Amino acid sequence: MNSFDKAQVSIQQLAKILRQGIKTKKKEVLKKIYNWQYINCIDLWVKLISANIRDHDLQPFLYTIIQVINGVVCLFPGPRYLPLRLKCIQMLNQLSSSSGVFIPVSSLVLDALEFIGNNKQDEKLGKDFDVSAVLKVPKQWLKLKYFQEELVLSLIELLSVHFSQWSFHISFPDLATFPLMRLRKFHEKITAESLRRPVKRLIDQVQQNVDFLQKKRDDAAFSPKDLESIESFVQIGTSSGNLPFVQYYASVVRKSLPQGVPQKESTQEQIVSIKQQKEVLDKSPIVIVDEASSIDGSKRKKQRT
């Protein structure tokens, strides 16, 4: 058995465990999924695929692992599993960035935001903890002010990563329309100023990028059928970071960095990263993952734009 076959067997085993959990919903089966061994195994394949997909034909693995991750999110939709959802969204963003595949993670983020604001924030229960260190939280944590703030900031960061990957693309005004509607609705619902401020800033920055690209689209002289012109639509110097959303995204990343990392250097790294993402998309057609496809990839469908 060669390495390709071994990888296929391993990833299909992950899909098999997930299918069993979806079908039976038995407690002992579900415990095999929401544990660090299973999630770290997925994460290992995500990192391997992301690092090698440009040089090797890993498309079958890519789509299978995407469906596995989506399946995990759907299997554990409750608020106590929000840290697990964050981890899954992070992995989907990584796969999207490295492969040039459009993965609609915005709905996963926005669905998670629906759990915020429904719980009264209890100052007395507040304590510091690392959201990324757990997959499931105790019920009482959902009322913690600190937990809600950290959750919102984490979700904003993940949504910013997603938007940054497509901030230069001609379709950005369209893909941002519905998320903006839901973000504005969420902003109106919440009352805590510590939550309203970062959400409002994200809304403003996304809207600026939408307006910027919409103006360029309105001024474009080519038709939607001119694929060559569409591919070279945004030649606006991502290396200089002059897209409205780029500087905002860099600031979000700076805030999430550990202390001691030079901010100027990290900003430039993020701009370079966005430029590299654009180069990936320029070299390969954009593919939209069909959410209706099976988690083992046997009925995978692709739509090219």
C-alpha positions in Angstrom: 0.0 0.0 0.0 1.5 3.3 -1.1 1.3 6.6 0.8 -1.7 7.8 -1.3 -3.7 4.7 -0.4 -2.8 5.0 3.3 -3.9 8.7 3.3 -7.2 7.7 1.6 -7.9 5.0 4.1 -7.2 7.3 7.0 -9.4 10.1 5.7 -12.2 7.7 4.8 -12.0 6.3 8.3 -12.7 9.8 9.7 -15.7 10.0 7.3 -16.9 6.6 8.4 -16.9 7.5 12.1 -18.7 10.7 11.3 -21.4 9.0 9.2 -21.9 6.5 12.1 -22.4 9.4 14.5 -24.8 11.2 12.2 -26.8 8.0 11.7 -27.0 6.7 15.2 -26.5 9.8 17.4 -25.3 7.4 20.1 -23.4 8.9 23.0 -20.5 6.6 22.7 -20.1 7.3 19.0 -20.4 11.0 19.4 -17.6 10.9 22.0 -15.3 9.5 19.4 -15.9 12.7 17.4 -15.9 15.6 19.8 -12.5 14.7 21.3 -9.0 16.0 20.6 -7.8 12.8 19.0 -10.4 13.0 16.3 -10.1 16.8 15.8 -6.3 16.7 15.8 -6.3 14.0 13.2 -8.5 16.2 11.0 -6.2 19.1 11.7 -3.2 17.0 10.7 -4.7 16.3 7.3 -5.7 19.9 6.9 -2.1 21.0 7.4 -0.7 18.3 5.1 -3.2 19.1 2.3 -2.7 22.8 2.7 1.1 22.5 2.5 1.1 20.2 -0.6 -2.0 20.9 -2.7 -0.2 23.2 -5.1 2.4 20.6 -6.0 0.3 17.4 -5.8 -3.1 16.2 -6.9 -4.8 16.2 -3.5 -8.3 17.3 -4.7 -10.0 14.1 -3.7 -8.6 14.4 -0.2 -9.5 18.1 -0.1 -13.1 17.7 -0.8 -13.5 14.8 1.6 -11.9 16.6 4.5 -14.0 19.7 3.8 -17.2 17.6 4.0 -16.0 15.9 7.2 -15.4 19.3 8.9 -18.8 20.5 7.8 -20.3 17.3 9.1 -18.7 17.8 12.5 -20.2 21.3 12.7 -23.6 20.2 11.7 -23.5 17.3 14.2 -22.8 19.6 17.1 -24.8 22.7 16.5 -25.5 23.7 20.1 -23.9 26.7 21.9 -21.8 24.5 24.2 -19.9 23.3 21.2 -19.0 26.7 20.0 -15.2 26.2 20.6 -15.4 23.1 18.4 -17.1 25.2 15.7 -14.4 27.8 15.9 -11.7 25.2 15.4 -13.6 23.8 12.4 -14.0 27.2 10.8 -10.3 27.9 11.3 -9.5 24.7 9.4 -11.9 25.5 6.6 -10.3 28.9 6.2 -6.8 27.3 6.0 -8.0 25.0 3.3 -9.7 27.8 1.4 -6.6 30.0 1.5 -4.2 27.3 0.4 -6.3 25.8 -2.4 -8.3 28.7 -3.9 -11.5 26.8 -3.2 -14.4 29.0 -2.0 -15.8 27.6 1.2 -18.9 29.4 2.5 -17.9 29.7 6.2 -19.7 33.0 6.8 -22.9 31.2 7.6 -21.1 29.0 10.2 -19.8 32.2 11.8 -23.1 34.1 11.7 -25.0 31.1 13.1 -22.7 31.1 16.1 -23.3 34.8 16.7 -27.0 34.0 17.1 -26.1 32.4 20.5 -24.7 35.7 21.7 -27.0 38.2 23.3 -29.6 35.7 24.4 -27.8 35.1 27.6 -27.5 37.6 30.4 -23.9 38.5 31.1 -23.0 37.7 34.7 -20.1 39.7 36.0 -19.8 37.6 39.1 -18.9 34.5 37.1 -16.2 36.0 35.1 -12.8 34.4 34.9 -10.0 34.0 32.4 -9.8 30.9 30.2 -8.6 29.9 26.8 -11.5 29.2 24.4 -9.1 27.4 22.0 -8.1 24.9 24.6 -11.6 23.3 24.9 -14.1 21.7 22.5 -17.1 21.9 24.7 -17.9 24.4 27.5 -19.9 24.0 30.7 -23.4 25.5 30.4 -22.6 28.2 33.0 -19.8 29.5 30.8 -22.3 30.7 28.2 -23.3 33.5 30.6 -19.8 34.7 31.3 -19.1 38.2 30.0 -15.5 37.3 29.3 -16.5 34.2 27.3 -19.0 36.1 25.2 -16.5 38.8 24.4 -13.8 36.3 23.5 -16.2 34.4 21.4 -17.3 37.4 19.4 -13.7 38.6 18.9 -12.7 35.1 17.7 -15.7 34.9 15.3 -14.9 38.4 13.9 -11.3 37.3 13.4 -12.4 34.1 11.5 -14.9 36.1 9.4 -12.2 38.6 8.6 -9.9 35.9 7.5 -12.6 34.6 5.1 -13.3 38.0 3.8 -9.7 38.9 3.3 -9.2 35.9 1.0 -11.8 37.3 -1.3 -11.5 41.0 -0.6 -9.9 41.6 -4.1 -12.3 39.4 -6.1 -14.9 40.7 -8.4 -17.6 38.7 -6.6 -16.9 40.2 -3.2 -19.9 42.6 -3.2 -22.2 39.7 -3.8 -20.7 37.3 -1.3 -20.7 40.0 1.4 -24.3 41.1 0.9 -26.1 38.5 3.1 -23.4 38.4 5.8 -23.7 42.2 6.1 -27.4 41.9 6.6 -27.0 39.4 9.4 -24.2 41.4 11.0 -26.3 44.5 11.1 -29.2 42.5 12.6 -26.9 41.1 15.2 -25.5 44.6 15.9 -29.0 45.9 16.5 -29.8 43.0 18.9 -26.9 43.2 21.3 -26.7 45.9 23.9 -23.2 45.4 25.4 -20.9 48.1 24.0 -17.9 45.9 24.3 -19.6 43.6 21.7 -21.1 46.3 19.6 -17.9 48.2 18.8 -15.9 45.4 17.1 -19.0 44.2 15.2 -19.7 47.8 13.9 -16.1 48.2 12.8 -16.3 45.0 10.8 -19.5 46.0 9.2 -18.0 49.4 8.2 -14.8 47.9 6.8 -16.7 45.2 4.8 -19.0 47.9 3.4 -16.1 50.1 2.4 -14.6 47.2 0.5 -17.9 46.4 -1.1 -18.3 50.1 -2.2 -14.8 50.2 -3.5 -15.1 47.1 -5.7 -18.7 47.9 -6.7 -17.4 51.2 -8.2 -14.8 49.3 -10.1 -17.4 46.9 -11.4 -19.6 49.7 -12.5 -16.8 51.3 -14.4 -15.7 48.0 -16.0 -16.1 47.9 -19.8 -16.1 44.2 -20.2 -19.1 41.8 -20.0 -19.5 39.0 -17.5 -18.7 36.5 -20.3 -15.2 37.9 -20.7 -13.5 35.5 -18.3 -10.0 36.7 -19.1 -10.9 40.3 -18.1 -12.7 39.1 -15.0 -9.6 37.1 -13.8 -7.5 40.3 -14.1 -10.2 42.5 -12.7 -8.5 43.8 -9.6 -5.0 44.9 -10.4 -4.9 47.3 -7.6 -1.6 46.4 -5.9 -2.4 44.0 -3.1 1.4 44.2 -2.3 0.9 47.8 -1.2 -2.1 46.9 0.9 -4.4 49.7 -0.5 -7.5 47.6 -0.5 -9.9 49.0 2.1 -10.2 45.6 3.9 -6.5 44.7 3.9 -5.4 47.2 6.6 -8.3 46.3 8.8 -7.5 42.7 8.5 -3.9 43.3 9.4 -5.0 45.2 12.5 -7.3 42.3 13.6 -4.4 39.9 13.2 -2.1 42.2 15.2 -4.5 42.2 18.1 -4.5 38.4 18.1 -0.7 38.0 18.1 1.1 37.1 21.3 3.0 39.9 22.9 6.5 40.4 21.6 5.7 40.0 17.9 6.7 43.1 16.0 3.5 44.7 14.7 5.1 46.3 11.6 6.5 43.0 10.5 3.2 41.2 11.2 1.3 43.7 9.1 3.6 43.3 6.1 3.4 39.5 6.5 -0.4 39.7 6.3 -0.3 41.8 3.2 2.1 39.4 1.6 -0.2 36.5 2.6 -3.1 38.2 0.9 -1.0 38.7 -2.2 -0.1 35.0 -2.2 -3.7 34.0 -1.9 -4.5 36.1 -5.0 -1.7 34.3 -6.9 -3.2 31.0 -5.9 -6.6 32.0 -7.2 -5.1 33.5 -10.4 -3.5 30.1 -11.2 -6.5 28.0 -10.6 -10.3 28.3 -11.3 -12.5 29.1 -8.3 -14.4 26.1 -7.1 -17.5 26.3 -4.9 -17.9 23.3 -2.6 -21.3 21.7 -3.0 -22.6 21.3 0.5 -25.0 18.6 -0.6 -22.1 16.2 -1.5 -21.5 13.2 0.6 -18.8 13.3 3.3 -16.9 10.5 1.7 -16.6 12.5 -1.5 -18.2 9.8 -3.6 -20.9 12.2 -4.9 -18.8 15.3 -5.0 -20.0 18.1 -7.3 -18.1 21.1 -8.3 -19.2 24.4 -9.8 -16.8 26.6 -11.6 -17.2 30.3 -11.9 
